[in-house]
Amino acid sequence: MIAFKQFFVEKNILGLEEDIDVDGIGKIKAKLDTGNGAFNVLHGEDLETDGNLVRFTTVNGFRVEKPLEDTITINLGAGNKEQRPICLFDCSIGGITFKNTPFSIGNRSDNEHKVLIGKDFIKNELDALIDVGLVNVAHDRLNTNI
């Protein structure tokens, strides 16, 4: 069993907001959302699916075409559900690249953060705890021994 102090000492401490560089799109301000139990979410509008391809417009007007990996049903609350496509992106946080990271594509035009990083990615890939009083500290704090 791991000691209490060791559990916290070995974790990366990241802020509530961190910059993420998504391959083909660029740097985006992301919210690290420990309440999001589903996949990471990337803003997409004008969404089209054509067989195994997904096309959408995202941050800064970039038009993206990606293979459809899967779909997920998201519970939006109040009994409302939404079916979203899942696409894989290479992305970097704190100078570390994560290959083939799944993102569901959802319209976040009414949200401040166009990217949400979900709790599974925070736990399993970033190995991080979130300090809500910090912003953009991944470049200083991310342990490269992940």
Number of C-alpha atoms within 10 A of each C-alpha: 3 6 8 8 8 9 9 12 10 11 17 20 21 27 21 19 24 22 21 22 20 19 13 12 16 14 15 17 17 23 21 25 19 17 10 14 12 17 20 23 25 25 20 23 17 10 16 13 14 9 8 10 14 19 18 20 17 22 18 9 11 13 15 14 14 15 16 17 15 13 13 14 12 15 12 9 7 6 6 8 11 11 13 18 21 24 22 16 18 14 20 17 19 20 14 17 15 14 12 11 17 18 23 25 25 22 18 18 13 7 9 10 17 20 29 22 24 20 21 18 20 19 14 10 12 23 17 21 18 18 13 11 9 14 16 18 16 22 14 11 15 20 17 10 5 10
